[in-house]
């Protein structure tokens, strides 16, 4: 099917309009659950090109000019966009019945034409052309030039579309709340419901990942220092780190939209799936960062430095380091270890070399588990190269060896620590602690076996939170620690 592209000015009517009333469909927020301009800007930012520095100059030429310049450089993959499947199915149905369809969007012609070509549903495309921003009243004028008597139905999702609906013969509305306002200006043909977006907010903030911040309390437990002031400091550090981590997760998801959409699990993340608007994500980042900084003010300056270091490292990881093989897993291990260092900085306790050594190797092991699981999913999907990562399925065996080695070295560190004089000073029955070694060996080996079989979640933390065996191992480790502390051995 050939699709004609109609610019923001100089329209001409289709040569032969079918007798049924054409349906003109908006793109951003209606046909797709995303904002193409914002998504294109994020794509440019991730590429670290000088293009974002030209944004003020492009904006001087008007919003349509900005869209043209950004769209030409972003090169979004339109096949992976979060299409509103119920609406697409409806369009296929009415298209099959002979109804003409028009893609009417404020997005630039270049990307709109690619979307139309991908779907193969539209007879014409009415879009911004670099001079005219085809939104609101401008879009109505454009459609009236094509359909002089207003003989068209318009599908939209935003209050801005009311200007178009006032001149339309009918409406298809995305969102029940908006439908009441639309009904006052034109008859409604169909309403497509929108799910409650706030329910997706905890997933976007990765609240379940806050469990990682319990590492902040590890120095207190190992030093047997559980006084109220130290516990309060650790709690504040936990909250500050959680807010900052949520901000970095949002940043990562906003910069990784395209790669996430090609991932079997990550494509369901709220921003990648379009269940949360990108504008909300952009607004959340400064709000979370400010909240984290506000909580951190109650803690020592040393904690501020660790918090800032974590943010800078995470940002570097999201922008570039995640695509560098081996360095990416080392950085992931460092981000875990920084939580332990943050605990010492917040409470004033001294971090021991033993704890740093164990955390480095143990969390390096978990990072390798994550990558191994991702490669397994990649192999099952029939892909060879991980999108947005530096690994291919050929690296599976090499990563398997490196990961297993890291896990067992962490147990060796524990064994060496248990042989040190410090243990006898802290525990009444230090020999009981040796039971931790076989327990760790069991858990590490089991997790690795599951990862090798492709039965592991690509986030080991999520796996542990859902795994009964991991809970049992944790309970046994706690019992061993208490027995050694209180002298039950």
C-alpha positions as CSV (number, residue, x, y, z in Angstrom):
1,X,0.0,0.0,0.0
2,X,1.3,3.4,-0.9
3,X,0.9,6.2,1.7
4,X,0.9,9.8,0.7
5,X,2.6,12.3,3.0
6,X,0.8,15.6,3.4
7,X,2.8,18.5,5.0
8,X,1.7,21.2,7.3
9,X,0.7,23.5,4.4
10,X,-0.3,23.3,0.8
11,X,-2.7,20.4,1.2
12,X,-4.7,18.7,-1.5
13,X,-7.6,16.4,-1.1
14,X,-7.2,12.7,-1.8
15,X,-8.1,11.9,-5.4
16,X,-10.9,9.5,-4.6
17,X,-12.4,9.5,-1.0
18,X,-14.4,6.4,-0.1
19,X,-18.0,7.1,1.0
20,X,-17.3,6.2,4.6
21,X,-16.1,8.9,7.0
22,X,-12.3,8.8,7.3
23,X,-10.7,8.2,10.7
24,X,-7.8,10.5,11.4
25,X,-5.5,9.1,14.2
26,X,-3.1,11.0,16.4
27,X,0.3,9.4,17.1
28,X,1.9,10.5,20.4
29,X,-0.2,9.2,23.3
30,X,-2.9,7.8,21.1
31,X,-1.5,5.2,18.6
32,X,1.7,4.9,20.6
33,X,2.1,5.2,24.3
34,X,5.1,7.5,24.2
35,X,6.3,11.0,23.3
36,X,8.4,10.8,20.1
37,X,10.1,14.2,20.6
38,X,11.1,13.5,24.2
39,X,12.2,10.0,23.3
40,X,14.3,11.4,20.4
41,X,15.9,13.9,22.8
42,X,16.7,11.1,25.2
43,X,18.3,9.1,22.4
44,X,20.5,12.0,21.4
45,X,21.5,12.5,25.0
46,X,22.6,8.9,25.4
47,X,24.7,9.0,22.3
48,X,26.9,11.7,23.9
49,X,27.0,13.6,20.6
50,X,27.3,17.4,20.4
51,X,23.7,17.5,19.0
52,X,22.0,18.3,22.4
53,X,24.1,21.5,22.6
54,X,22.4,22.7,19.4
55,X,18.9,22.5,20.9
56,X,18.6,26.2,21.8
57,X,19.6,27.1,18.2
58,X,17.1,24.7,16.8
59,X,14.3,25.9,19.1
60,X,14.9,29.5,17.8
61,X,13.6,28.2,14.4
62,X,10.3,27.1,16.1
63,X,9.0,23.8,17.5
64,X,8.5,22.3,14.1
65,X,12.1,23.0,13.2
66,X,13.3,21.5,16.5
67,X,11.4,18.3,15.7
68,X,12.8,18.1,12.3
69,X,16.4,18.4,13.5
70,X,16.0,16.1,16.4
71,X,14.1,13.4,14.5
72,X,16.7,13.4,11.7
73,X,19.4,12.5,14.2
74,X,17.6,10.2,16.6
75,X,16.8,7.4,14.2
76,X,14.3,5.7,16.5
77,X,13.3,2.1,15.9
78,X,9.6,2.5,15.1
79,X,9.1,-1.3,15.0
80,X,9.7,-1.5,18.8
81,X,7.6,1.5,19.9
82,X,4.8,0.8,22.5
83,X,1.8,0.7,20.2
84,X,-1.6,0.7,21.8
85,X,-2.6,-2.7,20.6
86,X,-6.3,-2.4,21.2
87,X,-6.4,0.7,19.0
88,X,-4.3,-1.0,16.3
89,X,-6.6,-4.0,16.3
90,X,-9.6,-1.6,15.9
91,X,-7.9,0.2,13.0
92,X,-7.2,-3.1,11.3
93,X,-10.9,-4.0,11.7
94,X,-12.2,-0.7,10.2
95,X,-9.6,-0.7,7.6
96,X,-10.7,-4.2,6.5
97,X,-14.2,-2.8,6.2
98,X,-13.0,-0.2,3.7
99,X,-12.7,2.8,6.0
100,X,-9.9,5.3,4.9
101,X,-7.3,6.0,7.7
102,X,-5.1,9.1,8.1
103,X,-2.2,9.4,10.5
104,X,-2.6,13.0,11.8
105,X,0.2,13.9,14.1
106,X,2.3,16.8,15.4
107,X,5.4,14.5,15.1
108,X,7.8,15.2,12.2
109,X,6.9,13.8,8.8
110,X,10.1,11.7,8.7
111,X,9.2,9.5,11.7
112,X,5.4,9.6,11.0
113,X,6.0,8.2,7.5
114,X,8.1,5.4,9.0
115,X,5.4,4.5,11.5
116,X,2.8,4.5,8.7
117,X,4.9,2.3,6.6
118,X,5.6,-0.1,9.4
119,X,1.9,-0.6,10.2
120,X,0.6,-0.5,6.7
121,X,-2.8,0.9,7.7
122,X,-2.8,4.5,6.6
123,X,-3.7,6.1,3.3
124,X,-2.2,9.5,4.1
125,X,0.0,11.1,6.7
126,X,-0.6,14.6,8.0
127,X,2.4,15.7,10.1
128,X,4.8,18.6,11.0
129,X,7.1,19.5,8.2
130,X,9.9,21.5,9.8
131,X,7.9,24.8,9.3
132,X,4.4,24.2,10.7
133,X,3.9,22.4,14.0
134,X,0.9,20.3,13.3
135,X,-0.7,20.4,16.7
136,X,-4.0,21.7,18.1
137,X,-5.6,24.4,15.9
138,X,-2.9,23.9,13.2
139,X,-3.9,20.2,12.9
140,X,-7.5,21.2,12.6
141,X,-6.7,23.6,9.7
142,X,-4.6,20.8,8.1
143,X,-7.4,18.3,8.2
144,X,-10.0,20.8,7.1
145,X,-7.8,21.5,4.0
146,X,-8.0,17.8,3.2
147,X,-11.6,17.4,4.3
148,X,-13.2,20.8,3.7
149,X,-16.6,20.1,5.2
150,X,-15.1,18.5,8.4
151,X,-16.2,15.1,7.3
152,X,-13.7,13.1,9.4
153,X,-13.6,11.4,12.8
154,X,-10.5,12.2,14.9
155,X,-8.8,9.8,17.4
156,X,-6.8,11.6,20.2
157,X,-5.9,11.4,23.8
158,X,-5.1,14.9,25.1
159,X,-7.0,18.1,26.0
160,X,-5.0,19.8,23.2
161,X,-7.0,17.6,20.8
162,X,-10.3,19.4,21.8
163,X,-9.4,22.0,19.2
164,X,-9.5,19.3,16.5
165,X,-12.6,17.6,17.9
166,X,-14.6,20.8,17.7
167,X,-14.3,20.7,13.9
168,X,-14.7,16.9,13.5
169,X,-17.8,14.8,12.8
170,X,-17.0,12.4,15.6
171,X,-14.4,11.2,18.0
172,X,-12.4,8.2,19.1
173,X,-11.1,8.9,22.5
174,X,-8.2,7.4,24.5
175,X,-9.0,7.8,28.2
176,X,-12.3,7.7,30.0
177,X,-11.8,11.0,31.9
178,X,-11.3,13.0,28.7
179,X,-14.3,11.4,27.0
180,X,-16.7,13.5,29.1
181,X,-15.2,16.7,27.8
182,X,-15.1,15.4,24.2
183,X,-18.8,14.4,24.3
184,X,-19.7,18.1,24.8
185,X,-18.2,19.1,21.4
186,X,-18.7,16.1,19.1
187,X,-20.3,12.6,19.1
188,X,-18.1,9.8,20.5
189,X,-17.6,6.7,18.3
190,X,-15.4,4.7,20.6
191,X,-13.5,5.1,23.9
192,X,-10.3,3.2,24.7
193,X,-9.6,2.9,28.5
194,X,-6.3,3.8,30.0
195,X,-5.0,1.9,33.0
196,X,-4.2,3.6,36.3
197,X,-0.7,4.9,35.8
198,X,0.0,5.5,39.5
199,X,0.0,1.7,40.0
200,X,3.0,1.5,37.8
201,X,5.0,4.1,39.8
202,X,6.5,1.7,42.4
203,X,7.8,-0.5,39.5
204,X,9.4,2.5,37.9
205,X,11.1,3.5,41.1
206,X,12.1,-0.1,41.7
207,X,11.0,0.0,45.3
208,X,11.8,-3.7,45.6
209,X,15.4,-2.9,44.9
210,X,15.6,-0.9,48.1
211,X,16.4,-4.2,49.8
212,X,19.9,-3.8,48.5
213,X,20.3,-0.8,50.8
214,X,20.1,-3.1,53.8
215,X,23.8,-3.5,53.1
216,X,24.2,-0.1,54.8
217,X,23.5,-1.8,58.1
218,X,26.0,-4.6,57.6
219,X,28.9,-2.7,59.2
220,X,26.8,-2.2,62.3
221,X,26.0,-5.9,62.6
222,X,29.5,-7.0,62.1
223,X,30.9,-4.5,64.6
224,X,28.1,-5.4,67.1
225,X,27.2,-1.7,67.4
226,X,23.4,-1.4,67.5
227,X,22.8,1.7,69.6
228,X,19.8,3.9,68.8
229,X,21.9,6.9,67.4
230,X,23.7,4.5,65.0
231,X,20.5,2.8,64.0
232,X,18.9,6.1,63.3
233,X,21.9,7.2,61.1
234,X,21.7,3.9,59.2
235,X,18.0,4.4,58.7
236,X,18.4,7.9,57.3
237,X,21.2,6.6,55.0
238,X,18.9,3.8,53.9
239,X,16.2,6.3,52.9
240,X,18.7,8.7,51.2
241,X,20.3,5.9,49.2
242,X,16.9,4.5,48.3
243,X,15.7,7.8,46.9
244,X,18.9,8.3,45.0
245,X,18.9,4.8,43.6
246,X,15.3,5.2,42.4
247,X,16.4,8.4,40.6
248,X,19.2,6.5,38.9
249,X,16.9,3.6,37.9
250,X,14.6,6.2,36.3
251,X,17.5,7.8,34.5
252,X,18.7,4.4,33.3
253,X,15.2,3.4,32.0
254,X,14.8,6.7,30.2
255,X,18.2,6.3,28.5
256,X,17.7,2.6,27.7
257,X,14.2,2.7,26.1
258,X,15.1,1.0,22.8
259,X,17.3,-1.7,24.3
260,X,14.7,-2.5,26.9
261,X,12.0,-3.0,24.3
262,X,14.2,-5.6,22.6
263,X,14.6,-7.5,25.9
264,X,12.2,-10.3,26.8
265,X,11.6,-9.0,30.4
266,X,12.7,-5.4,30.4
267,X,10.3,-4.5,27.7
268,X,7.6,-4.5,30.4
269,X,9.2,-1.8,32.3
270,X,6.8,1.2,32.7
271,X,8.6,3.7,30.6
272,X,9.6,1.2,27.9
273,X,6.1,-0.2,27.7
274,X,4.5,3.3,27.8
275,X,2.4,2.6,30.9
276,X,4.1,5.7,32.5
277,X,4.6,8.9,30.5
278,X,8.2,9.9,29.8
279,X,7.4,13.4,31.1
280,X,6.7,12.0,34.5
281,X,10.0,10.2,34.5
282,X,11.9,13.4,33.6
283,X,10.1,15.2,36.4
284,X,10.7,12.4,38.9
285,X,14.5,12.6,38.6
286,X,15.1,16.1,40.1
287,X,12.4,15.5,42.7
288,X,14.0,12.2,43.9
289,X,17.5,13.7,43.8
290,X,16.4,16.7,45.9
291,X,14.6,14.5,48.4
292,X,17.7,12.3,48.7
293,X,20.0,15.4,49.3
294,X,17.6,16.8,51.9
295,X,17.7,13.5,53.9
296,X,21.5,13.3,53.5
297,X,21.9,16.8,55.2
298,X,21.2,15.1,58.5
299,X,24.3,12.8,58.0
300,X,28.1,13.5,58.1
301,X,29.8,15.0,55.0
302,X,31.6,11.8,54.4
303,X,28.2,10.2,53.6
304,X,27.5,13.0,51.1
305,X,30.7,12.1,49.3
306,X,29.8,8.5,49.0
307,X,26.3,9.4,47.8
308,X,27.7,11.7,45.2
309,X,30.2,9.0,44.1
310,X,27.4,6.5,43.7
311,X,25.4,8.9,41.6
312,X,28.3,9.8,39.3
313,X,29.3,6.1,38.9
314,X,25.7,5.1,38.1
315,X,25.3,7.9,35.6
316,X,28.6,6.8,33.9
317,X,27.3,3.2,33.9
318,X,24.0,4.2,32.3
319,X,25.6,6.4,29.6
320,X,28.6,4.3,28.6
321,X,30.1,1.7,31.0
322,X,27.3,-0.8,30.7
323,X,28.5,-1.4,27.1
324,X,32.1,-2.1,28.1
325,X,32.6,-5.9,28.7
326,X,34.0,-6.9,32.1
327,X,34.2,-3.3,33.2
328,X,30.4,-3.3,33.4
329,X,30.3,-6.1,36.0
330,X,33.1,-4.6,38.0
331,X,31.2,-1.3,38.2
332,X,28.0,-3.2,39.3
333,X,30.1,-4.9,42.1
334,X,31.4,-1.5,43.1
335,X,27.9,0.0,43.3
336,X,27.0,-2.8,45.8
337,X,30.1,-2.2,47.8
338,X,29.5,1.5,47.9
339,X,26.4,0.8,50.0
340,X,28.5,-0.8,52.6
341,X,31.0,2.1,52.6
342,X,28.0,4.4,52.9
343,X,27.0,2.6,56.1
344,X,30.4,3.3,57.6
345,X,30.4,6.9,56.4
346,X,26.9,7.5,57.9
347,X,27.7,5.9,61.3
348,X,31.4,6.7,61.7
349,X,32.3,3.1,62.0
350,X,35.5,1.8,60.4
351,X,35.2,-0.3,57.2
352,X,37.3,-3.5,57.5
353,X,39.4,-4.8,54.6
354,X,37.8,-8.2,55.1
355,X,34.4,-6.8,54.4
356,X,35.5,-4.9,51.4
357,X,37.3,-7.9,50.0
358,X,34.3,-10.2,50.5
359,X,31.8,-7.7,49.1
360,X,33.9,-7.0,46.0
361,X,34.2,-10.7,45.0
362,X,30.7,-11.7,46.1
363,X,28.9,-8.9,44.2
364,X,31.2,-9.4,41.2
365,X,29.8,-13.0,41.3
366,X,26.2,-11.7,41.3
367,X,27.0,-9.3,38.4
368,X,28.3,-12.3,36.4
369,X,25.1,-14.2,37.3
370,X,23.1,-11.3,35.9
371,X,25.0,-11.2,32.6
372,X,25.0,-15.0,32.3
373,X,21.2,-15.1,32.7
374,X,20.8,-12.3,30.1
375,X,22.9,-14.3,27.6
376,X,20.7,-17.4,28.2
377,X,17.6,-15.3,27.4
378,X,19.4,-14.0,24.3
379,X,20.2,-17.5,23.1
380,X,16.7,-18.7,23.7
381,X,15.4,-15.8,21.6
382,X,17.8,-16.7,18.8
383,X,19.8,-13.5,19.0
384,X,23.6,-13.4,18.9
385,X,24.4,-9.9,20.3
386,X,22.9,-8.3,23.4
387,X,21.4,-4.9,22.4
388,X,23.1,-2.1,24.4
389,X,25.6,-4.5,25.9
390,X,29.1,-5.6,25.0
391,X,28.4,-9.3,25.1
392,X,27.4,-12.0,22.6
393,X,26.3,-15.6,23.1
394,X,29.9,-16.7,22.3
395,X,31.0,-15.2,25.6
396,X,28.8,-17.6,27.6
397,X,31.6,-20.1,28.6
398,X,34.1,-17.3,29.4
399,X,31.6,-15.5,31.7
400,X,30.7,-18.8,33.3
401,X,34.3,-19.4,34.4
402,X,34.9,-15.9,35.6
403,X,31.7,-15.8,37.6
404,X,32.2,-19.1,39.3
405,X,35.7,-18.1,40.3
406,X,34.5,-14.8,41.8
407,X,31.9,-16.6,43.9
408,X,34.4,-19.1,45.3
409,X,37.0,-16.5,46.0
410,X,34.4,-14.7,48.2
411,X,34.0,-17.8,50.3
412,X,37.8,-18.1,50.6
413,X,37.9,-14.5,51.9
414,X,35.3,-15.5,54.6
415,X,37.5,-18.5,55.5
416,X,40.6,-16.3,55.9
417,X,38.7,-13.8,58.0
418,X,37.5,-16.5,60.3
419,X,41.1,-17.4,60.9
420,X,42.0,-13.8,61.9
421,X,42.4,-12.6,65.5
422,X,39.5,-10.1,65.2
423,X,37.0,-12.9,65.1
424,X,38.0,-14.2,68.5
425,X,37.5,-10.7,70.0
426,X,34.0,-10.3,68.6
427,X,32.5,-13.8,69.1
428,X,32.2,-16.1,72.1
429,X,32.1,-19.2,69.9
430,X,34.0,-18.2,66.8
431,X,34.3,-21.9,65.6
432,X,30.5,-21.9,64.9
433,X,31.0,-19.3,62.2
434,X,32.9,-21.9,60.1
435,X,29.4,-23.3,59.2
436,X,28.9,-20.2,57.1
437,X,31.5,-21.5,54.6
438,X,29.6,-24.7,53.4
439,X,26.3,-22.7,53.6
440,X,27.8,-20.0,51.3
441,X,29.3,-22.7,49.0
442,X,25.9,-24.3,48.7
443,X,24.0,-21.1,47.9
444,X,26.6,-19.8,45.4
445,X,26.9,-23.2,43.6
446,X,23.1,-23.6,43.5
447,X,22.6,-20.1,42.0
448,X,25.3,-20.7,39.5
449,X,23.8,-24.1,38.5
450,X,20.4,-22.5,37.9
451,X,22.0,-19.6,35.9
452,X,23.8,-22.2,33.8
453,X,20.6,-24.0,33.1
454,X,18.8,-20.8,32.2
455,X,16.5,-21.0,35.2
456,X,17.7,-17.8,36.9
457,X,16.0,-14.4,36.8
458,X,18.3,-11.9,35.2
459,X,18.2,-9.9,38.5
460,X,19.7,-12.1,41.3
461,X,18.1,-9.9,44.0
462,X,14.6,-10.5,42.6
463,X,15.4,-14.2,42.4
464,X,16.5,-14.2,46.1
465,X,13.4,-12.4,47.2
466,X,11.2,-15.1,45.5
467,X,13.3,-18.1,46.4
468,X,12.4,-20.2,49.5
469,X,15.8,-21.9,49.6
470,X,17.5,-18.4,49.7
471,X,15.3,-17.5,52.7
472,X,16.2,-20.8,54.4
473,X,19.9,-20.1,53.8
474,X,19.5,-16.6,55.2
475,X,17.7,-17.9,58.3
476,X,20.5,-20.5,58.9
477,X,23.2,-17.8,58.4
478,X,21.4,-15.6,61.0
479,X,21.1,-18.5,63.4
480,X,24.8,-19.3,63.0
481,X,25.8,-15.6,63.6
482,X,23.6,-15.5,66.8
483,X,25.0,-18.8,68.1
484,X,28.6,-17.5,67.6
485,X,27.8,-14.2,69.2
486,X,26.0,-15.6,72.3
487,X,28.2,-18.6,72.7
488,X,25.8,-21.4,71.9
489,X,28.6,-23.4,70.4
